[in-house]
Amino acid sequence: MRNRGKKILALGVAAAMAFSMAACGSTSDTSQSSDTSASTDTSSTSTDTSASTDTSSADEGKVLNICVWNNEFPNRMKDHYPGFEAADPEDSTKGGKIGDVTVNFIVTDNQGGQYQTKLDEKLGAQDSAAADDKVDMFLVEADYARKYVDADANVAMPLEDLGITADDLSKQYKYTQDIVSDANGKIRGTSWQACSAGLIYNRAIAKQVLGSDDPTAVQEAVKDWATFNETAEKMKAANYKMTSTVGDTFRVYSNNISGPWVQDGKIVVDPNCKQWVDDSKKLVDEGLTTTNDLWTDEWKAGFQAPGDVFCYFGPAWLINFSMGNDPSKEDDGSIAHAGGWGLCNGPQGYYWGGSWICAAVGTDNASLVKDIMLKMTTDNDVMKSIATADSDCVNNKEVLAELASSDEGNNAVLGGQNPYQQLADGAEKVDMSNTTQYDQACVEDFQSSMMNYFNGNATYDEALQQFYKSVMEKHPELTPAE
Amino acid sequence: MADRTAAAPKARTKSIKRYNKYGYIFLIPFAAAFIIFQLIPLVQTVYNSFFENYKSGLKMIGPNFIGLDNYKTLFASGDFLIYFKNTMIMWVMGFIPQMAVALLLAAWFTDVSLRLKGQRFFKTVIYMPNLIMASAFALLFFTLFSDNGPVNSFMIQLGLISKPYQFLAHIGSTRWLIAFMNFLMWFGNTTILLMAGMMGIDTSLFEAAEVDGATSTQIFWRITMPLLRPITVYVLITSLIGGLQMFDVPQILTDGSGDPMRSSMTLIMYLNKHLYSKNYGMAGALSVILLIITGILSLIVFKFTASKQVES
């Protein structure tokens, strides 16, 4: 009995060890798989260059390493950057060639902050890495852009150092530049998308309750938060929800704060965010919205016909890709398929999403990086083709104006409405001068802490204390405002 | 082991000693793995806990030696005790039914007079939940008990409730769900352990009791339970240590928030919160305290099993 027990124990210990080692092995494998393919390419090309002409064929590296978290940017490069030859036409993340320069995409999933971890590691090793292993470009999202465009951190090159002038960027929307500007006002990134967003309303409900589904008429009913909440009361009388969850409106409020989340090392809750709490609490208590998270099935329930949710908030990509099949595809019973949505500006201008391209300090391909940035984010032709082929709302005032005035911009999901004028107007109104590197933590934790207040598990002050606590766990150097 | 070598004749001890070196050789892989992957990190953790050392954005702050400040912060904010309490509450809520059901099942399975059919099948089935990854299990429950999930629609159709009950928006239901999952995952394992203990009891004792006219309830409480005590204590302590490390189920179920109002946040979930800022100091301090608690509990197990050896 005892012996057997020991044998089993020994076996167990051995199995546990084998398992933990296997686990280590497999994780390191996956994290490096994209690298190994990159580095093999690298070594072969680098021997080429060193063997043959190294001074005459420009003084730039032959390998362009780009850190991304999904295939979005690789696809845009493959489809729209002139001269980009994909190694595998089916899978753009396999990289390719631009002239004699090899392009490698280092893909790390965004889930749970993995992408940032990988990027931190790569950028931290930038000085010691061999020229062809250095990161040349990387992409960032708005929520953590500040961390990488910080002047002290100095990991993203100011665009002016690359030779990109303010003139080159003149057609872009200002908010897309504010997000990637450092404390000295130097722009350190550029985006091809302007994800300005609006209020997407259910046309059938609008007709029934408001008497019209015309965007201007609906806009009148939601033009500011007071009117928005009055309209919500009408929805209640007709047994509809105003929004699907409290999270729908949060970005609208939080994009319009009057001061940054963190001031002098203190966490400050802006009056507009407090307003969100008060308005949302009322809506939740009256059953006009729920406390579910975005992207849950409960949130999406209002996408299906007939739908009991009056409005969602979102940009072009939400309309085109997330709300169901568009009318040209198979019928999935969604309101989108019936073309039953409408778009208006809503109470306040805001944006949601978008990717920014940054040039890594230490890159040995500065002029190529410059060219990619200019072509992909400022060239009218390239941006027009991105807008029409991929339905991105592009960061280019001229292209958007052109689309707004032509039938090319009509959207079937919106029942043929042309959203570009509203999206362009919205993008002008977005003010992102108040971003900080703490925004991701503040925005996420504020919402999740306040859920406790909405659900009746805490008072506002208790929920606020939990918010401070959560942010301070992520950023121990901060203190709560008095 | 020790008693056997002592009992062996002196002439054989020499040859045994010669063979002992193979024992040490076979130990090398384990010892090396233990030192590299466990002992060194352990010492480093203790060392780190005395420093202020975290990441803010891309900047690393520290390491600055601050003595016991991390420990002070941990206790001064009261958070540690709250999360310790949460962990213990959820563990007890899961452990009591786990023990009760496991004892009942073990008693039935080991009772020869019952002649239960399909024992193998049921033993396998009750162990099954333990084979599922805890995170998958938690995600399954998350879907089952969501507002528009099957449980809610079932109850609405039965007419028990008129609108969906938000399981994860209430302190009680969230804790019960976590406890229930832990119960489901571990009662099979406990049953197997208790069965092993019960089968080790001399059957003549049961027969004697039966001859003396004891009822099966009396046999269970007067004979099975006292003789099972060493195993029960072992199960209790190992489950307590496991319970202290409760993480995956509540983490996935509440998406790491431990909400409502962090009432389901466990100690390890709190530890995990320091991962974002790479706060080696605070995380180290928390780990050291956990190590001390677990160490004390392990010592109890050790004491208990050691004394049992002397008795036998």
Chai-1 contact restraints between the chains, C-beta under 6 A:
chainA,res_idxA,chainB,res_idxB,connection_type,confidence,min_distance_angstrom,max_distance_angstrom,comment,restraint_id
A,M17,B,A33,contact,1.0,0.0,6.0,A-B,restraint_1
A,K147,B,G57,contact,1.0,0.0,6.0,A-B,restraint_2
A,A153,B,L58,contact,1.0,0.0,6.0,A-B,restraint_3
A,D297,B,N148,contact,1.0,0.0,6.0,A-B,restraint_4
A,E298,B,D147,contact,1.0,0.0,6.0,A-B,restraint_5
A,E298,B,N148,contact,1.0,0.0,6.0,A-B,restraint_6
A,Q437,B,G57,contact,1.0,0.0,6.0,A-B,restraint_7
A,S448,B,S257,contact,1.0,0.0,6.0,A-B,restraint_8
A,N452,B,P260,contact,1.0,0.0,6.0,A-B,restraint_9
A,N452,B,M261,contact,1.0,0.0,6.0,A-B,restraint_10
A,N455,B,A169,contact,1.0,0.0,6.0,A-B,restraint_11
A,N457,B,P260,contact,1.0,0.0,6.0,A-B,restraint_12
A,N457,B,M261,contact,1.0,0.0,6.0,A-B,restraint_13
A,A458,B,M261,contact,1.0,0.0,6.0,A-B,restraint_14
A,E473,B,K273,contact,1.0,0.0,6.0,A-B,restraint_15
A,K474,B,Y276,contact,1.0,0.0,6.0,A-B,restraint_16
A,K474,B,S277,contact,1.0,0.0,6.0,A-B,restraint_17
A,P476,B,Y54,contact,1.0,0.0,6.0,A-B,restraint_18
A,P476,B,S277,contact,1.0,0.0,6.0,A-B,restraint_19
A,P476,B,N279,contact,1.0,0.0,6.0,A-B,restraint_20
A,E477,B,S56,contact,1.0,0.0,6.0,A-B,restraint_21
